[in-house]
Amino acid sequence: MTYGIKFDDIKTCDNLIIDGHHRYLSSLIVNFDIGRVLSQKTSGTKLVEWRMVELDENDWDTPSRISYLNEQDANYSGVDVEIVKQITFGLEK
């Protein structure tokens, strides 16, 4: 978000986030106003208070999954995949 990579709007219904919880939290961290679109609740929609959410800091993505997602992000944002790699890995080097 900070580097101009595009993200889908989050989907909301009655002040609930239906899809986009991670995008919402990321937008708060970097002070980015992410778009919102109205959506519908499903039978699986459950109300969970944010104070009850436990953050898991484990990285569950494999290197091949990260590579695939970098390609997807680059295509969606119309940038070279090397730029996405620099953004995602540049701070670790």
C-alpha positions in Angstrom: 0.0 0.0 0.0 2.8 2.4 1.0 4.5 1.7 -2.4 1.4 2.1 -4.6 0.6 -1.6 -5.1 -3.1 -1.9 -5.8 -5.4 -3.8 -3.4 -9.0 -4.8 -3.8 -11.5 -2.9 -1.8 -12.7 -4.6 1.4 -16.2 -6.0 1.5 -18.5 -4.8 4.3 -22.0 -5.3 5.5 -23.6 -3.6 8.6 -20.2 -2.4 9.8 -18.8 -6.0 9.5 -15.8 -6.8 7.3 -17.0 -9.7 5.1 -13.8 -10.0 3.0 -10.5 -8.2 3.5 -9.6 -8.4 7.2 -5.8 -8.5 6.5 -6.1 -5.6 4.0 -8.0 -3.6 6.6 -5.4 -4.2 9.3 -2.6 -3.4 6.8 -4.3 -0.2 5.8 -4.5 0.9 9.5 -0.8 0.1 10.1 0.3 2.3 7.1 -2.4 4.9 7.4 -3.9 4.1 4.0 -7.6 4.8 3.2 -8.6 1.5 1.6 -11.9 1.4 -0.4 -15.0 -0.3 0.8 -17.8 -1.9 -1.1 -21.1 -3.3 0.2 -21.5 -7.0 0.4 -23.8 -9.6 1.8 -23.6 -11.7 5.0 -23.6 -15.4 4.6 -24.7 -18.2 7.0 -21.0 -18.4 7.9 -20.7 -14.8 8.9 -19.9 -14.5 12.6 -19.4 -11.4 14.7 -16.0 -11.4 16.4 -14.9 -8.5 18.6 -11.5 -7.1 17.4 -10.2 -7.3 21.0 -10.8 -11.1 20.9 -8.6 -11.6 17.8 -5.3 -13.2 18.3 -2.6 -12.3 15.8 -0.4 -15.1 14.5 3.0 -13.9 13.5 4.0 -17.2 11.9 4.8 -16.9 8.2 2.7 -19.7 6.6 3.6 -19.0 3.0 6.2 -21.2 1.2 8.8 -19.6 -1.1 7.0 -20.9 -4.2 3.7 -19.4 -2.9 5.4 -16.0 -2.2 6.8 -16.1 -5.7 3.3 -16.8 -7.2 1.7 -14.0 -5.1 4.5 -11.6 -6.2 3.7 -12.3 -9.8 0.0 -11.8 -9.2 0.5 -8.5 -7.4 2.8 -7.3 -10.2 0.3 -8.2 -12.9 -2.6 -6.6 -11.0 -0.7 -3.4 -10.3 0.9 -3.2 -13.7 4.5 -3.1 -12.4 7.5 -5.3 -13.0 7.7 -8.3 -10.7 11.2 -7.2 -9.7 9.7 -4.0 -8.1 7.4 -6.2 -6.0 10.3 -8.4 -5.0 12.3 -5.3 -3.9 9.3 -4.1 -1.9 8.7 -7.5 -0.2 12.3 -8.5 0.3 14.3 -5.3 0.1 14.0 -4.5 3.8 15.2 -8.0 4.8 18.6 -7.8 2.9 
